[in-house]
Amino acid sequence: MNITNMDGELMYVNSSFEQLYGWHRDELIGRQLPIIPAGFWEEEKSGKESLIGGNAINNWEVKFLWKDGSFVDVSVSVSPLRDTDGQINGAAKITRDMYKKSTTSESYMNWSFMTHNANLDKSIRDKKRTRITEF
């Protein structure tokens, strides 16, 4: 998770953000997001305009940059933050690592398939044991 002001400066990052992108919060606070590749600034600008209108952005799937310059597939949800007068003064962003999600889903599907096959094998063995032969 990270929080930015309307100028795009980072005000807060949690430890999950640090782990996902490889940056330490001391390197980030007060700076622009270093995770956005050059080609995505227009999309970021469009998202900012949507936030100014009070709209949230849900599950934006994008490739952002890790500290070493490599890409990481993420899903980002963004919500506008308001001050006590109701004016939008920033954004809260929740980022999910799509690689972990896909490997978790894949692991579940493999487990589910293996469980199904094991249950099917057991069912076949049980039927063989209880089979009645007719003459």
RANOR-V661988 format. One record per backbone hydrogen bond with DSSP energy under -1.0 kcal/mol. CO is the residue of the C=O (numbers start at 1). NH is the residue of the N-H. Records with the same first field share a line. If there is no record, write none. Layout:
BEGIN
CO = NH, NH
END
This chain:
BEGIN
1 = 14
2 = 93
3 = 11, 12
4 = 91
5 = 8
9 = 5
10 = 30
12 = 3
14 = 18
15 = 19
16 = 20
17 = 21
18 = 22
21 = 67
24 = 27
25 = 28, 29
28 = 31
31 = 10
35 = 65
37 = 40
38 = 41
40 = 44
41 = 45
42 = 46
43 = 47
44 = 48
45 = 49
46 = 50
47 = 51
48 = 52
49 = 53
50 = 55
51 = 54
57 = 78
60 = 76
62 = 74
64 = 72
66 = 69
70 = 66
72 = 64
73 = 98
74 = 62
75 = 96
76 = 60
77 = 94
78 = 57
79 = 92
81 = 89, 90
83 = 86
87 = 83
90 = 81
91 = 4
92 = 79
93 = 2
94 = 77
96 = 75
97 = 101
98 = 102
99 = 103
100 = 104
101 = 105
102 = 106
103 = 107
104 = 108
105 = 109
106 = 110
107 = 111
108 = 112
109 = 113
110 = 114
111 = 115
112 = 116
113 = 117
114 = 118
115 = 119
116 = 120
117 = 121
118 = 122
119 = 123
120 = 124
121 = 125
122 = 126
123 = 127
124 = 128
125 = 129
126 = 130
END
